[in-house]
Amino acid sequence: MEYKFTDLVDISHLEKLMVSACEITGLLNAVLDSSGNILSKIGWQDICNKFHRNCPQTESNCRKSDSFICEHLLKEPFIGYKCINGLMDYATPIIVEGQHLATIFIGQLLHEPPDEEFFRRQASKYGFDETAYMEALRRVPVIPKERVVSIMSFYSQLAQLLATLGLEKKRELIRSEDKYRTVFENSGAGTFIIDRDLKIIMANMESERIFGFKKEEIEGSNAWTEFLYKEDFEKIKEYHSLRMGNPGSVPKNYQISVYDKNGNIKELYATAAIIPDTELTAVSLFDVTQQKQSKEALRQSEERFYKVFDNSPDIINIIGMEDGRYIEVNKKFAEKLEYTLEEVIGRTPEELNIFIDENNLNETFFRKLSEQGNINNVEIKLRTKSGEIITTLCSTEIININDEICWLTVLKDITGEKKMEAEMARLDRLNLVGEMAAGIGHEIRNPMTAVKGYLQLFQEKEEFANYREQFNLMVDELDRANSIITEYLSLAKNKVTDLKRRSINKIIKSISPLLQADALKEDKTIVLELEDTPLLLLDEKEIRQVIINLVRNGLEAMQPGGSLFIGTFHEGREVVLSVRDQGPGISDEILEKLGTPFFTNKETGTGLGLAVCYSIAARHNAEIEVDTGPAGTTFQVRFKI
């Protein structure tokens, strides 16, 4: 039975195969049937197409080469021949059941760099444009003979394979199509084949899922651009037009938005490429809508977290466990601890000297954190950049961020609450003492008055004349005890006050000579810094007492030569009385106990002076604030207007 090669092999498929072979080897190829008809011709060199085959003399040389090959073709698996024009050609026959049906040619190559002088003479001889001819020569591939032999061995085996496949053409075509269809349908991507006019000529099942149309609705009746979101329409048309002219001038991969059958917008990742030697384009589409939504949701989640993190009213920081350095801190951290973000990130708390009792923290806090994995509401004190101490409630969790183990710490500033607690405790103690003063103050004073009266009576009697010095001492001590009781009674909650609208500046000026006299005795000065202030509801005697007590405390705190400043000013809805000394400041231990009745650090003090001041301030609905440091201490009494 006689065969024709075209009966056994689908030429269009063969061409695709030969295109791939040409791309792999870099060599031209051609398939001719037994009658010399060209069935496939891929990658021929310009030196042959434009010169050797277009000149009668050199074209004759080509025919001689073809004749030689044909005469010797069936003697070996393949044959190689250097043509008269200077290039190498190779061929291998396709034989089916002893019949020579076709021939595979490769060639138009060199085994070694060309003898350019030979080709220049040839250009001159046959009237070729030497420059164009030599440029065409330089594009001719130079491939060692050994590699060409391997390639021809491949083509020889390919030829036999084609022959074998050709015997069962129909069955193999069906198998081939089934395999192709399986790959096409199960690639995991929506795949289109579109023509030059952007019409979809083939679509797979995944395309149905993406667009919601049946394949029959997509193929042949729709242009690819009909699915595109309006903002991508012109871009894709431009890409397609440029790709048809120059595939390398546009990106192969890009993201687009499309409409599905229900009008929903989907986000796709597209890959487009020209199918070689056709005007068809293969487009692969991956639906990334869910990924983009997830990515956007993650971005929004991270944005929300960052907003919560950065704008939290609490101090928040993240520290890497490996090196103990700050990875991130929020704005409240920078605000409360008085550092910029740049000063903190990448440094450790130890380098910033933030922790107050570092040794105790290492022994308790961090040990407990390592054992439990978290810490809740542990009270710790921190040092700000300026040296101020703040009290916080610390909660810490161990977390994983990008495979790095970290500490997430939230610190609630309770400095104000702690001060309030201390103030409330002080007031509670003051109230208790006040209640006691009201209850027992008079009971103590009455017997003392009787004792003093009898002592004064005995002083006048001649029989006690030798004891008058002792009686005087006893009376003085009783007077001193009486003054203490007087101060003690001023703590009483139910003490009657004589509140009238008065000028605090006038009260200060009225007792200024007395205060100046006290200061001069100790080689110290008092400076008045009084501003205009509105009238206040004041008990003049009690306010005098407050001023005298605060001034005398300030004078006692200073060395000779120091100055004490008494000031008043109007601030918002308050009038402020300020007493500022130039003493060494008050220690934290003493500061916590200020205003506690009977607490004193003076050898002859009663511990009632400041307690009385706080009690009087409370009766005037005023507050006392203390600011102390190495340069001195300032007491401010803030009266509500």
Secondary structure, DSSP 8 states (H G I E B T S, - for coil): ----HHHHS-HHHHHHHHHHHHHHH--EEEEEETT--EEEEE---HIIIIIGGGSHHHHHHHHHHHHHHHHHGGGSS-EEEE-TTS-EEEEEEEEETTEEEEEEEEEEEBSS---HHHHHHHHHHHT--HHHHHHHHHTS-B--HHHHHHHHHHHHHHHHHHHHHHHTHHHHHHHHHHHHHHHHHTSSSEEEEE-TT-BEEEE-HHHHHHH---HHHHTTT-BGGGGB-HHHHHHHHHHHHHHHH-GGGS-SEEEEEEE-TTS-EEEEEEEEEE-TTSS-EEEEEEE-HHHHHHHHHHHHHHHHHHHHHHH-SSEEEEEETTT--EEEE-HHHHHHHT--HHHHTT--HHHHT-BSSHHHIIIIIHHHHHHHSEEEEEEEEEE-TTS-EEEEEEEEEEEEETTEEEEEEEEEE-HHHHHHHHHHHHHHHHHHHHHHHHHHHHHHHHHHHHHHHHHHHHHHSGGGGGGHHHHHHHHHHHHHHHHHHHHHHTT-TT-----EEE-HHHHHHHHHHHHHHHHHHTT-EEEEEE-----EEE-HHHHHHHHHHHHHHHHHHS-TT-EEEEEEEEETTEEEEEEE--S----HHHHTTTT-TT---SSS--S-HHHHHHHHHHHTTEEEEEEEETTEEEEEEEEE-
